[in-house]
Amino acid sequence: MTTDGKITPLSLEFSERWYNILKVVEERKMASTKGGGKGTRYACKIGSKIHYLFFDENRWWVELKL
């Protein structure tokens, strides 16, 4: 988090493994299409794929693609 309050995710831990976020492709206020929560959605490039991270009321979660 920057001094002006901007949040930029840099990495995430999932299933006891850490992943580096190569780039935040998009940031927008919206609800999860699968989880129902609302907040800020970050489209993040991890490896060669785009994954969606959400920040909602001081907690983070990942929308899985099944």
C-alpha positions in Angstrom: 0.0 0.0 0.0 1.3 3.4 -0.9 1.2 6.5 1.4 -1.8 7.8 -0.5 -3.8 4.5 0.1 -3.4 2.8 -3.3 -3.2 -0.9 -3.1 -1.2 -3.0 -5.6 -0.9 -6.8 -5.0 2.6 -8.1 -5.5 2.3 -11.8 -4.7 -0.1 -14.3 -3.2 0.0 -17.6 -1.3 -2.3 -20.3 -2.5 -2.2 -24.0 -1.4 1.0 -23.4 0.6 2.9 -22.0 -2.4 3.8 -18.4 -3.2 3.2 -16.8 -6.7 4.6 -13.6 -7.9 2.2 -11.2 -9.7 3.9 -10.1 -12.9 1.5 -7.3 -13.6 -1.9 -5.9 -12.5 -3.7 -5.7 -15.8 -6.9 -4.1 -14.5 -8.3 -2.7 -11.3 -12.0 -2.0 -10.9 -14.8 -1.8 -8.3 -17.2 -4.7 -8.9 -18.7 -7.9 -7.4 -17.4 -11.4 -7.9 -19.2 -13.3 -10.6 -18.7 -16.5 -8.7 -18.3 -15.6 -5.0 -20.9 -12.9 -4.7 -18.7 -10.5 -2.7 -18.1 -6.9 -3.7 -15.1 -4.7 -3.5 -12.1 -4.2 -5.9 -11.2 -6.8 -8.5 -7.6 -7.0 -9.7 -6.9 -8.8 -12.9 -3.4 -10.1 -12.4 -1.0 -11.8 -14.7 0.6 -14.8 -12.8 2.8 -16.8 -15.1 1.1 -16.8 -18.5 -2.5 -16.5 -17.3 -4.8 -13.8 -15.9 -6.3 -14.5 -12.4 -8.7 -12.4 -10.4 -8.0 -11.3 -6.9 -10.6 -9.4 -4.8 -10.1 -7.1 -1.9 -13.3 -6.7 0.1 -13.5 -5.2 3.6 -9.9 -5.8 4.6 -9.7 -9.3 3.3 -8.3 -10.8 0.1 -9.5 -13.8 -1.9 -9.0 -15.4 -5.3 -11.6 -16.3 -7.8 -10.7 -19.8 -9.0 -11.3 -20.9 -12.6 -12.6 -24.5 -12.4 
